[in-house]
């Protein structure tokens, strides 16, 4: 199964760009220092650059066995 990238291409998600420490800019191998929203024709998606949001924990204390019965 292949992951489909459905966002606007930007250097923040590109394999050719690395984050510059202590700034909001990216260091692109093609264009040098650029803003993280920058994009170009050479964009190649880097799956590992994406930060995944964790799911919230469910509070199971407010449920009982009666909530899950079919009667």
Phi, psi and omega in degrees: 000128182262139180282134179261123178272112184245027178248167176295131178298132176209157184301335180302330182250015186264146178287339183272357183241144175235146181288136175273122182301144176068013177223174176262008184264163178243150176257107183269140179289342180261322188242359181082216182283122181222158175293156183294341179274353182297149175215157180211181181290338183274009182302131175223120187293134176249105183300326183284346180281345183282133177266121184271133175278133179281148177286148178286146176289144179269133177279101183276355182289337181272001177254151175232174180294332179293332178295336185252007179275156182262006182276000000 
